[in-house]
């Protein structure tokens, strides 16, 4: 038995097909493509693993904003500063994400779709290179940890912090979720106009001659009201990362959403495993294409990301020798 | 090389074979353009978005597994690009006319073309009332994708495609009748 759309429907839809003077111009398009391709910034063949990780962190922060936005209350409550919850990273929950889902999430990010109006109360500045650890400390407000075994870093970069407020546009947020393949109605109506506050602290990246990098920053903080069920919102996030309804529901119930950083890991780019760093549970990431390894952990109020060409064991040994 | 599968061509692209990418482009451009044209309604915008779709494929050529279904990926990205373009337009237009082509791009039309434009407007307005997946299924089926391809592009179980198409078809018919009233 066929279930094809009826002929009348197909015929009507046929009206949208390109007319005689609207047919594809494939040869001309190919020439245009060649020009645009050559002009576009070419991603280097030796794509650095650390660059990928930095990008993932940005995506993760974006996803965090999405989920924390979903935790918020209507503006009347927010205006009363009735914030009961505070997100700080203490644990990591790596989620393997398919290349297709990554492409979809990237596309959402590239298209500039936002979950609402973002008002920066303190705009983060450009990253700046400083001459010494002392200079970095003066800007950061904390002394960056170093790895004496590697000698002096060849580059010390400091990124200033920033803060902002997000006012949720529920229609946009639902559109994003819909584009990511999630039932938009998982997000409650009470989110419309909700307001959240985010603080990103200054951070630093130390780079050594052998390519090893150490990023460190205090955990970002996100204030949100506490009376929306985070499990339901977390479920939406996990579905956006490509999980089935059942998987997302099960995992969302197991996660402590007040202190767990959900880290999407593209399955075609990296594998991950749990490791112990300085007595805490961290995350080891390995590029599947052999571009290097990384370990990510939290200690005190700080997050650390150590990347390099060495094995995970070698990176763990370096982490143990940090001072 | 013409007989090579998409996956084999992509593998060759990964080794720097530009002719292989040209073949992928030629093999899929018409459909990608066709999807986008049906969604956005103007040649200029459809051509521009099609370029973006292939640029994304080219930029991601090293991160895609060889066995990946290139066509399904392209059609899915094209659909999303088209929808994103429409969403941008929605910021300027009311929801009821979201799927209408941008008037600034429309060429002056004689009577026959005006009638065609009217029909297109009614179809687009009806589609604008449907969920994205229904629109995706209907348009892609109309341009000739198989059930298996539809399942890949839309991310639904192959066994569900027929039922979903039927529902989408019924929903479109109801929306179209509403437009005609």
Interface residues (C-beta under 8 A of the other chain):
Chain A: X2 X3 X4 X5 X6 X8 X9 X10 X12 X13 X14 X15 X16 X17 X18 X19 X22 X24 X25 X26 X29 X30 X32 X33 X36 X37 X40 X43 X45 X47 X99 X100 X103 X104 X107 X111 X113 X175 X178 X179 X181 X266 X268 X269 X289
Chain B: X22 X25 X26 X29 X30 X33 X34 X37 X38 X41 X43 X47 X50 X51 X54 X55 X56 X58 X59 X60 X62 X63 X64 X65 X68 X73 X76 X77 X80 X81 X83 X84 X87 X88 X116 X119 X120 X123 X124 X126 X132 X138 X139 X141 X142 X143 X155 X161 X162 X163 X165 X166 X168 X169 X172 X173 X176
